Amino acid sequence: MSGDVVQILSEVNDPDTIEKVLKACENPPEQSSDFTQQLNTTLTELYNRFLSRRQNRSPSTRAQYKRTIPEFVDFAESNNVSTPEKLSPALADMYIDYLRTEYNSDATILTYTKNVRSWLQWLSKRDLCDNSTYRVLNQEELGLYPKARDEAISQPEVTGRLHRLRRCRRSSGMHALMELLWNGGPRIGGAHSLDQRDFDPENKVLRFRHRPETGTRLKNGSENSNTAGDGERNIVIKEEVISAIQLYIETERPDVTDEYGREPLFATEYGRASRSTLRRWVYEATSCRWNPKDTDNCSCDGTCNPDSNVCAESYYPHAIRRGSIVSHLSGGLRRERASERFDVSVKVIKKHYDPRTKQELLNDRREAVEQSWN
């Protein structure tokens, strides 16, 4: 009998309780043969059982399980762990070190640890694995926070994604937003501020208006708002943008108003889509899910879940805006005109956005000067 039990009994005054405890100590319950057999079941067999109990999961989720968990099983077996009773926090720590040597992407490492954690938690619920083992594989503990990229997205990258969105997600808010961001280049706050009345398909125009009194603002306000600039402007948009927005309005946009009675252009069932919702749409639209790259050339292994995590392939909305400005300048739009369209100063465009070389700038000036002679 352990000293702890003796100490506890010394503080108990009920003779019947003391007698029951003593009998229990003399005849401890034996583990059932079924439980012992479970402990001797191999990790591979337990993984297959886990997968068979996940028939109701989506094909992509099951594909993730098939891609990630067997790699952990192989790692465990290579460290002489083939049955669940040998699983330990130390092994989980070693596995994390292994993943960091194999993969550079936080998104990929997070996918592997998240799926293995789910399996270990399943084992823990059956008393086959201590819960301290799966708790080691914790996102915050590991510091895994995949981030979107903030450099300007290139023309080929955005074209490939838009092509896939047009085929597979046409009429969605995500598709309409991406078409607008790439062609019109507004800030995410500008997209958030749009109402249906600001969309004028007949004249191929979108109107950006500063309406702080009813919940939406533009970065540079209006000419009457005592700000450094004027964010209010009308922009011309392409036919692809017009058709994407029209189809979204006609088929998928919820018929809602916001708390001020306005009809937001980009909406959810709860009203105006928030800035964070619009960012999430951009993260998904630029993720590996819609990236036409081959897996070998992709920084994500394809097992991420853009609905809940930022894919390593994803871009910030501002990267779409930057890419749009660069694309317009490369296509011949003058800095002064770009300044008006994108609500950004010529000085900032010259410093941060204009990709043309000095020779290309000279050629552009030569053409403009010669035209003025005529």
C-alpha positions as CSV (number, residue, x, y, z in Angstrom):
1,M,0.0,0.0,0.0
2,S,1.4,3.4,-1.0
3,G,2.1,6.2,1.6
4,D,-0.4,8.4,-0.2
5,V,-3.2,5.9,0.5
6,V,-2.2,5.5,4.1
7,Q,-2.2,9.3,4.5
8,I,-5.7,9.5,3.0
9,L,-7.1,6.7,5.2
10,S,-5.7,8.4,8.3
11,E,-8.0,11.3,7.6
12,V,-11.1,9.2,7.0
13,N,-13.5,8.6,9.9
14,D,-16.0,6.2,8.2
15,P,-15.0,2.5,8.9
16,D,-17.0,1.2,5.9
17,T,-15.2,3.5,3.5
18,I,-11.8,2.4,5.0
19,E,-12.8,-1.2,4.5
20,K,-13.8,-0.7,0.9
21,V,-10.5,1.1,0.1
22,L,-8.5,-1.7,1.7
23,K,-10.3,-4.4,-0.3
24,A,-9.7,-2.5,-3.5
25,C,-6.0,-2.2,-2.7
26,E,-5.8,-5.9,-2.1
27,N,-7.6,-6.8,-5.3
28,P,-6.9,-4.2,-8.0
29,P,-9.0,-4.5,-11.1
30,E,-7.2,-6.3,-13.9
31,Q,-7.2,-4.8,-17.4
32,S,-9.5,-6.6,-19.7
33,S,-8.0,-8.9,-22.3
34,D,-9.7,-6.7,-25.0
35,F,-7.9,-3.6,-23.7
36,T,-4.6,-5.4,-23.6
37,Q,-5.2,-6.6,-27.1
38,Q,-5.9,-2.9,-28.1
39,L,-2.6,-1.8,-26.7
40,N,-0.8,-4.5,-28.7
41,T,-2.5,-3.4,-32.0
42,T,-0.1,-1.8,-34.4
43,L,-0.2,1.9,-35.2
44,T,-0.9,1.1,-38.8
45,E,-3.9,-1.0,-37.9
46,L,-5.2,1.8,-35.6
47,Y,-4.7,4.4,-38.4
48,N,-6.7,2.2,-40.8
49,R,-9.4,1.9,-38.2
50,F,-9.4,5.7,-37.7
51,L,-9.7,6.2,-41.4
52,S,-12.6,3.7,-41.7
53,R,-14.5,5.7,-39.1
54,R,-14.2,8.9,-41.2
55,Q,-16.3,7.9,-44.1
56,N,-18.5,10.9,-43.7
57,R,-15.6,13.3,-44.1
58,S,-15.0,15.2,-47.4
59,P,-12.8,13.5,-50.0
60,S,-10.2,16.3,-49.5
61,T,-10.1,15.8,-45.7
62,R,-9.7,12.0,-46.1
63,A,-7.0,12.7,-48.7
64,Q,-5.2,14.8,-46.1
65,Y,-5.4,12.0,-43.6
66,K,-3.9,9.6,-46.1
67,R,-1.1,11.9,-47.0
68,T,0.0,13.0,-43.5
69,I,-0.8,10.4,-40.8
70,P,1.1,7.4,-42.4
71,E,4.2,9.6,-42.5
72,F,4.0,10.0,-38.7
73,V,3.4,6.2,-38.4
74,D,6.6,5.6,-40.5
75,F,8.5,8.1,-38.4
76,A,7.3,6.4,-35.1
77,E,8.3,2.9,-36.4
78,S,11.7,4.2,-37.5
79,N,12.1,5.1,-33.8
80,N,11.0,1.6,-32.6
81,V,7.5,2.7,-31.7
82,S,4.9,0.4,-33.4
83,T,2.2,0.2,-30.8
84,P,0.2,2.9,-29.0
85,E,1.5,2.4,-25.5
86,K,5.0,3.6,-26.6
87,L,3.6,6.9,-28.0
88,S,4.9,9.9,-25.9
89,P,5.4,13.6,-25.8
90,A,9.1,13.1,-26.5
91,L,8.2,11.3,-29.7
92,A,5.9,14.1,-30.8
93,D,8.6,16.6,-30.1
94,M,11.1,14.6,-32.3
95,Y,8.4,14.5,-35.0
96,I,8.1,18.3,-35.0
97,D,11.9,18.6,-35.4
98,Y,11.7,16.1,-38.3
99,L,9.0,18.1,-40.1
100,R,11.0,21.3,-39.8
101,T,13.9,19.6,-41.6
102,E,11.6,18.2,-44.3
103,Y,9.4,21.2,-45.0
104,N,10.0,24.9,-45.1
105,S,6.4,26.1,-45.2
106,D,4.6,26.8,-42.0
107,A,1.3,26.0,-43.8
108,T,2.6,22.5,-44.7
109,I,3.9,21.8,-41.2
110,L,0.6,23.0,-39.7
111,T,-1.3,20.6,-41.9
112,Y,0.7,17.6,-40.9
113,T,0.6,18.4,-37.1
114,K,-3.1,19.2,-37.2
115,N,-4.0,15.9,-38.8
116,V,-1.7,13.8,-36.6
117,R,-3.0,15.6,-33.6
118,S,-6.6,14.6,-34.6
119,W,-5.6,11.0,-34.8
120,L,-3.7,11.0,-31.5
121,Q,-6.7,12.7,-29.8
122,W,-8.8,9.8,-31.2
123,L,-6.4,7.3,-29.6
124,S,-6.5,9.3,-26.4
125,K,-10.2,9.0,-26.1
126,R,-9.8,5.3,-26.2
127,D,-7.1,5.4,-23.4
128,L,-4.6,4.2,-25.9
129,C,-2.5,7.3,-25.8
130,D,-1.8,9.9,-23.1
131,N,-3.4,13.2,-23.9
132,S,-0.2,15.0,-23.2
133,T,1.1,13.5,-26.5
134,Y,-1.4,15.2,-28.8
135,R,-1.2,18.4,-26.8
136,V,2.4,18.9,-27.9
137,L,1.1,19.3,-31.5
138,N,-0.5,22.6,-30.7
139,Q,-0.5,25.5,-33.2
140,E,0.2,28.2,-30.7
141,E,2.8,26.1,-28.9
142,L,4.6,25.5,-32.2
143,G,4.3,29.1,-33.3
144,L,2.8,28.1,-36.7
145,Y,1.0,31.1,-38.2
146,P,1.2,30.9,-42.0
147,K,1.1,34.4,-43.5
148,A,-0.1,35.7,-46.9
149,R,2.4,37.2,-49.2
150,D,2.5,41.0,-49.6
151,E,4.6,41.4,-52.7
152,A,2.8,42.4,-55.9
153,I,1.1,39.5,-57.6
154,S,2.3,38.9,-61.2
155,Q,0.2,39.0,-64.3
156,P,0.6,35.3,-65.0
157,E,-0.2,34.3,-61.5
158,V,-3.4,36.3,-61.2
159,T,-4.5,35.3,-64.8
160,G,-4.2,31.6,-64.0
161,R,-6.2,32.0,-60.8
162,L,-8.9,34.1,-62.5
163,H,-9.2,31.5,-65.3
164,R,-9.9,28.8,-62.8
165,L,-12.3,30.9,-60.8
166,R,-14.2,31.7,-64.0
167,R,-14.6,28.0,-64.7
168,C,-15.3,26.7,-61.2
169,R,-16.6,29.6,-59.0
170,R,-18.2,31.9,-61.5
171,S,-21.1,34.0,-59.9
172,S,-19.5,33.8,-56.4
173,G,-18.7,36.9,-54.4
174,M,-15.1,35.7,-54.2
175,H,-14.8,35.6,-58.0
176,A,-16.5,39.0,-58.5
177,L,-14.2,40.6,-55.8
178,M,-11.0,39.2,-57.4
179,E,-12.0,40.5,-60.9
180,L,-12.6,43.9,-59.4
181,L,-9.4,44.0,-57.3
182,W,-7.3,43.0,-60.3
183,N,-8.9,45.4,-62.9
184,G,-9.9,48.3,-60.6
185,G,-7.2,48.0,-58.0
186,P,-9.2,49.5,-55.0
187,R,-8.1,49.1,-51.4
188,I,-10.1,46.5,-49.5
189,G,-11.8,49.3,-47.6
190,G,-12.9,50.7,-51.0
191,A,-14.5,47.4,-51.9
192,H,-16.1,47.2,-48.5
193,S,-17.7,50.6,-49.0
194,L,-19.5,49.8,-52.3
195,D,-23.2,49.6,-52.5
196,Q,-25.2,48.2,-55.4
197,R,-26.1,51.7,-56.5
198,D,-22.4,52.4,-57.0
199,F,-22.3,49.8,-59.8
200,D,-23.3,51.2,-63.2
201,P,-22.9,48.4,-65.8
202,E,-24.5,50.5,-68.6
203,N,-21.6,53.1,-68.4
204,K,-19.0,50.5,-67.2
205,V,-18.4,52.5,-64.1
206,L,-17.9,51.9,-60.4
207,R,-18.3,54.9,-58.0
208,F,-16.4,55.1,-54.7
209,R,-18.0,57.4,-52.1
210,H,-17.0,58.4,-48.6
211,R,-19.9,57.7,-46.3
212,P,-18.6,57.7,-42.7
213,E,-22.0,58.7,-41.3
214,T,-23.5,55.4,-42.5
215,G,-20.6,53.1,-41.6
216,T,-18.1,53.1,-44.5
217,R,-15.0,55.2,-45.1
218,L,-12.5,55.7,-47.8
219,K,-8.8,56.1,-46.8
220,N,-8.5,59.6,-48.2
221,G,-12.0,60.6,-47.5
222,S,-13.7,63.2,-49.7
223,E,-12.7,66.7,-50.8
224,N,-14.8,68.1,-48.0
225,S,-13.5,65.8,-45.2
226,N,-10.3,67.7,-44.2
227,T,-8.1,64.8,-45.4
228,A,-4.9,65.0,-47.3
229,G,-6.5,63.6,-50.5
230,D,-9.8,62.8,-52.1
231,G,-10.7,59.1,-52.2
232,E,-13.9,59.7,-54.0
233,R,-13.7,58.8,-57.7
234,N,-15.4,57.0,-60.6
235,I,-13.4,54.2,-62.3
236,V,-14.0,52.5,-65.6
237,I,-14.1,48.7,-65.4
238,K,-13.7,45.9,-68.0
239,E,-16.5,43.7,-69.4
240,E,-15.2,40.7,-67.4
241,V,-15.6,42.6,-64.1
242,I,-19.1,43.8,-65.1
243,S,-20.3,40.3,-66.1
244,A,-18.8,38.8,-62.9
245,I,-20.5,41.4,-60.6
246,Q,-23.9,41.2,-62.5
247,L,-23.9,37.4,-62.3
248,Y,-23.0,37.5,-58.6
249,I,-25.9,40.0,-57.9
250,E,-28.4,37.9,-59.9
251,T,-27.5,34.5,-58.5
252,E,-25.5,34.4,-55.2
253,R,-25.7,37.8,-53.5
254,P,-27.9,37.5,-50.4
255,D,-30.9,39.9,-50.6
256,V,-29.9,41.9,-47.5
257,T,-29.4,45.5,-46.3
258,D,-26.9,46.7,-43.7
259,E,-27.7,48.3,-40.4
260,Y,-28.1,51.7,-42.1
261,G,-30.6,50.3,-44.7
262,R,-28.0,50.4,-47.5
263,E,-27.7,47.6,-50.0
264,P,-24.0,46.6,-49.9
265,L,-22.5,45.2,-53.1
266,F,-20.5,42.5,-51.3
267,A,-22.7,40.9,-48.7
268,T,-23.3,37.9,-46.5
269,E,-26.5,36.7,-45.0
270,Y,-25.8,39.0,-42.1
271,G,-25.5,42.2,-44.1
272,R,-22.4,44.0,-45.5
273,A,-19.4,41.7,-45.8
274,S,-16.8,42.9,-43.3
275,R,-13.2,43.7,-44.3
276,S,-12.0,40.5,-42.7
277,T,-14.5,38.5,-44.7
278,L,-13.3,40.1,-47.9
279,R,-9.7,39.4,-47.0
280,R,-10.6,35.8,-46.4
281,W,-12.1,35.6,-49.9
282,V,-8.8,36.9,-51.3
283,Y,-6.8,34.4,-49.2
284,E,-8.8,31.6,-50.6
285,A,-8.9,32.8,-54.2
286,T,-5.1,33.1,-54.3
287,S,-4.5,29.8,-52.4
288,C,-3.2,26.6,-53.8
289,R,-6.8,25.5,-54.3
290,W,-7.1,27.9,-57.3
291,N,-3.4,28.0,-58.3
292,P,-2.8,26.2,-61.6
293,K,0.9,25.5,-60.7
294,D,2.1,21.9,-60.6
295,T,2.5,20.7,-57.0
296,D,6.3,20.5,-57.4
297,N,6.4,24.3,-58.1
298,C,4.0,25.2,-55.4
299,S,5.1,26.4,-52.0
300,C,2.2,24.6,-50.4
301,D,1.8,20.8,-50.7
302,G,-1.9,21.1,-51.4
303,T,-3.1,19.7,-48.1
304,C,-3.9,23.1,-46.5
305,N,-7.4,24.2,-45.7
306,P,-7.9,27.8,-47.0
307,D,-11.2,28.0,-45.2
308,S,-9.5,28.0,-41.8
309,N,-5.8,28.8,-42.4
310,V,-3.9,31.1,-44.7
311,C,-2.2,29.0,-47.5
312,A,1.5,29.6,-48.2
313,E,0.5,30.5,-51.8
314,S,-2.1,33.2,-50.7
315,Y,-1.6,36.9,-51.2
316,Y,-2.8,39.9,-49.2
317,P,-5.4,42.0,-50.9
318,H,-2.9,44.8,-51.1
319,A,-0.6,42.6,-53.2
320,I,-3.5,42.3,-55.8
321,R,-3.8,46.2,-55.7
322,R,0.0,46.6,-56.2
323,G,0.0,44.0,-59.0
324,S,-2.9,45.9,-60.7
325,I,-1.1,49.2,-60.6
326,V,2.1,47.7,-61.9
327,S,0.1,46.0,-64.7
328,H,-1.6,49.2,-65.7
329,L,1.7,51.1,-65.8
330,S,3.4,48.4,-67.8
331,G,0.5,48.6,-70.2
332,G,1.2,52.3,-70.8
333,L,-1.1,54.1,-68.4
334,R,0.6,57.4,-67.4
335,R,1.4,58.0,-63.8
336,E,-0.9,60.9,-63.5
337,R,-3.8,58.9,-64.8
338,A,-2.9,55.9,-62.5
339,S,-2.8,58.4,-59.6
340,E,-6.4,59.3,-60.3
341,R,-7.6,55.8,-60.9
342,F,-6.0,54.2,-57.8
343,D,-6.1,57.1,-55.4
344,V,-2.4,57.2,-54.8
345,S,0.1,60.1,-55.3
346,V,2.4,60.3,-58.4
347,K,5.3,60.4,-56.0
348,V,4.3,57.1,-54.3
349,I,3.7,55.5,-57.7
350,K,7.1,56.6,-59.0
351,K,8.8,55.2,-55.8
352,H,7.0,52.0,-55.2
353,Y,5.0,50.9,-58.3
354,D,6.5,51.9,-61.6
355,P,8.4,48.9,-63.0
356,R,9.7,50.6,-66.1
357,T,13.4,51.0,-66.7
358,K,14.9,54.4,-67.5
359,Q,15.2,53.3,-71.2
360,E,11.5,52.3,-71.2
361,L,10.6,55.6,-69.6
362,L,12.6,57.5,-72.3
363,N,10.8,55.5,-75.1
364,D,7.4,56.3,-73.6
365,R,8.3,60.0,-73.3
366,R,9.6,60.1,-76.9
367,E,6.4,58.7,-78.2
368,A,4.3,61.2,-76.2
369,V,6.6,64.1,-77.3
370,E,6.5,63.2,-80.9
371,Q,2.7,62.9,-80.8
372,S,2.5,66.4,-79.3
373,W,4.5,67.7,-82.3
374,N,1.7,66.6,-84.6
